[in-house]
Amino acid sequence: MILKKQTYRPDKPTNPFIGALLFLISIILLVITGPLGFVYGIFHSLFTRGIKGVGEYFLKIAISIDQLGNVMMQHLMNILWTDKNGYKFGNRDETISSALGRNKKLGTLTAAGRLIDRILDIIDPNHSLNSIDYYVEPSENIIDHLAWIHIEEEQILCLKKINEDFYFIPKGMRTIGDTDSQTLVKSTKKIFNVDIDVSSMEFVGIFEAQANGKKPGILSRMTCYTATHKGELQSDSKTNEIAWLTYEDKANMSEVDQLIFDVLYQNGELT
C-alpha cells in the first residue's frame, strides 16, 4: 500500500475552458520535457541509489500511470469491470488496482473484472487487495470517520439509538486541517463530554465496508484508535444512550463496525 499525505480538500468548481486549456498544456509539457526528464531520472536514480533506486523510480512512474488510468478510463471500467452497485473507479488519488480491490471485497466485480483480478494475482498474489489505499482523497464514494475504541472488562463502549435496536461505535467526521488526534479529541468531547489523553492514543486499524443506509458502492471508512480519558462518560443527546457490548451483540451494527468487532474478538479483547 502506498501511503500518501491526506489533504481533505473538496474539489473546487472548474471552468470547462480552463480545464481543457490546462489539459492541452500538460500534454505539450509531457511530450517536450517527458523524455528528457525520464532519461535524467534513470541516471540520477542509478548514480545516487543504484539499481534499487532505478526500480523505485520505475515503481513511482507505474503508480502515477495507474492513477492516470483510473481517471482516464473510469467510465469504461465502471461499465465493464464492476456492476451498478460497485465502488466507482475515477478517484484521481487512487490506482486502478486499489479500486479493483475495493470491488473485490464488496463482491461487485463483473466477469471481466474478476478475469483482470485473476491475471494480476498470477503476477502478484492478492495484488488488488494489497493495493487498497486508505490514504486517498475523500470522495462522494467514501465516508471518512475517526473512531474511539474503548474497552472495559472485555466490553466495548458503544451508543444505542433510543427506541431502536441499532448500535454503533462512537466516531467523528474528519475535519479539514485537523490531525487524527485533534478530530478524536473534538468528537469524544462532543459525544461523551470527556477529555482524551492524546499521548495515550494507539492506532488499532483502518476498516472499510458498505456504508449503512447508503446506496450500494458507498463505503464507510473507520480509522480507529484507543486512548485513555478523563471525566465521566455521558451520552451526547436525547437520541442516543451509552451501551457496553460484547461480541454477541455485533449483529445489530453496521458492516464496518462488525469488521472491527471481529478483529477485537480475534485479539481476545472482546468476550
Buried (B, 14 or more C-beta within 10 A) or exposed (E): EBEBEBEEEEEEEEEEEEEEEEEEEEEEEEEEEEEEEEEEBBEBBBEEEEEEBBEEBEEEEEBEEBBEBBBEBBEEBBEBBBBEBBBBBBBEBBBBBBBBBBBBBBEBBBEEBBEBBEEBBEEEEEBBBEBBBBBBBBBEBBBBBBBBBBEEEBBBBBBBEEEEEEBBBBBBEBEEEBEBBBBBBBBBBEBBEBEBEBEEBEEBBBBBBBBBEEEEBBBBBBBBBBBBBEEEBEBBEEEBEBBBBBBEBBEBBBBBBBBBBBBBBEEEBBE
